[in-house]
Amino acid sequence: MKDGKFLVLVVEDDIDTRDNIKARLIQEGYEVVTCFDGLRALEVIRKQNVDFVVLDIMIPGLIGYHLCRLVKFDERFQHLPILVLTAKTDAKFKQLSERAGADRFLTKPFDMNKLVTVINSYFKEGREHGGGTA
């Protein structure tokens, strides 16, 4: 939490998608930090008090599956909720995300209202860190 607001990290290499998610989450009352690659995202997670992660799978540096797995296998962050975004529609990609520890999975193109609803559900239920599977 930052300045009394939940902090959401958006990891997305497409500028338009990243900016649209950020703008909508700010409108919803969240503090938002963004980055376009997995290595920078890992650094942000380790240094800032992130409450939720929106993670694209196909990102430079450290792909989303590996980032998700590193975060979920670190006991300091294992309860950090991660929502995976991907343009891959095959069921195997959802299974890979789940095995890596993702809590939720949305396929691109996605409905922004659905994304916001998923994120809001974590905090309205009083979950500051963690819980739930897709």
C-alpha positions in Angstrom: 0.0 0.0 0.0 1.3 3.5 -0.9 -0.2 6.7 0.4 -3.3 4.9 1.6 -3.9 3.3 -1.8 -3.4 -0.2 -2.9 -0.3 -0.4 -5.2 -0.8 -2.3 -8.5 2.2 -3.2 -10.7 1.4 -3.5 -14.4 3.9 -5.4 -16.4 3.1 -5.0 -20.1 5.4 -4.3 -23.0 2.7 -2.9 -25.3 2.6 0.9 -24.5 -1.0 1.4 -25.4 -2.3 -1.5 -23.3 0.0 -0.6 -20.4 -1.2 3.1 -20.4 -4.9 2.1 -20.8 -4.7 -0.2 -17.8 -2.8 2.3 -15.7 -5.3 5.1 -16.5 -8.2 3.0 -15.6 -6.7 1.7 -12.4 -5.8 5.3 -11.3 -9.4 6.3 -12.1 -10.5 3.4 -9.8 -8.4 4.8 -7.0 -5.3 2.6 -7.2 -1.7 3.7 -7.1 0.0 2.2 -10.2 3.6 1.5 -11.2 4.4 0.2 -14.6 7.2 -1.5 -16.3 7.7 -3.3 -19.7 10.1 -6.1 -18.8 10.3 -9.0 -16.3 13.7 -8.1 -14.7 12.5 -4.6 -13.8 9.2 -6.0 -12.5 11.1 -8.4 -10.2 13.1 -5.4 -8.9 9.9 -3.4 -8.3 8.3 -6.3 -6.4 11.4 -6.7 -4.2 11.7 -3.0 -3.4 8.2 -1.7 -3.2 5.2 -2.8 -1.3 3.2 -4.1 -4.3 -0.3 -5.3 -3.5 -1.3 -6.8 -6.9 0.4 -7.7 -10.2 -1.1 -7.5 -13.7 1.4 -9.5 -15.7 1.7 -10.0 -19.5 3.3 -13.3 -20.3 5.3 -12.4 -23.4 7.6 -9.6 -22.1 11.3 -9.0 -22.6 14.0 -9.8 -20.2 12.4 -12.4 -18.0 9.2 -13.9 -19.5 6.0 -13.7 -17.4 5.9 -17.4 -16.5 9.4 -17.3 -15.0 8.7 -14.0 -13.2 5.5 -15.5 -11.7 7.3 -18.6 -10.6 10.2 -16.6 -9.0 7.7 -14.5 -7.1 5.4 -17.3 -6.0 8.4 -19.4 -4.8 9.8 -16.6 -2.6 8.0 -16.9 0.7 8.1 -13.1 1.1 5.8 -12.7 -1.9 4.0 -16.0 -2.3 0.7 -14.5 -1.3 1.0 -11.6 -3.8 -1.9 -11.9 -6.2 -0.9 -12.2 -9.9 -3.3 -11.8 -12.8 -1.8 -13.1 -16.1 -2.7 -11.5 -19.4 -1.9 -13.2 -22.7 -2.8 -13.2 -26.3 -2.4 -17.0 -26.3 -5.8 -18.7 -26.3 -4.7 -22.3 -26.1 -5.6 -24.0 -22.8 -2.0 -25.1 -22.3 -1.1 -21.5 -21.6 -3.6 -21.2 -18.9 -2.2 -24.4 -17.4 1.3 -23.1 -17.6 0.2 -19.9 -15.8 -1.5 -21.8 -13.1 1.5 -24.1 -12.6 3.7 -20.9 -12.3 1.4 -19.7 -9.5 -0.9 -17.2 -11.2 -4.0 -16.5 -9.4 -6.1 -15.3 -12.3 -5.8 -15.5 -16.1 -7.3 -13.2 -18.8 -6.9 -13.6 -22.6 -6.3 -10.6 -24.8 -8.1 -8.8 -26.0 -9.7 -8.5 -22.6 -12.6 -6.5 -21.2 -11.2 -3.7 -19.0 -14.3 -3.9 -16.7 -13.5 -7.6 -16.1 -9.9 -6.7 -15.3 -11.0 -4.1 -12.8 -13.6 -6.4 -11.3 -11.0 -9.1 -10.7 -8.6 -6.6 -9.0 -11.4 -5.0 -7.0 -12.5 -8.4 -5.7 -9.2 -9.0 -3.9 -9.4 -5.7 -2.0 -13.2 -5.6 -1.3 -12.8 -9.0 0.4 -10.1 -7.5 2.6 -7.2 -9.3 1.0 -4.2 -7.2 1.1 -2.0 -10.0 -0.1 -3.2 -13.2 -1.7 -5.8 -15.7 -2.2 -7.9 -17.5 -4.7 -7.3 -19.4 -8.0 -8.8 -18.7 -11.3 
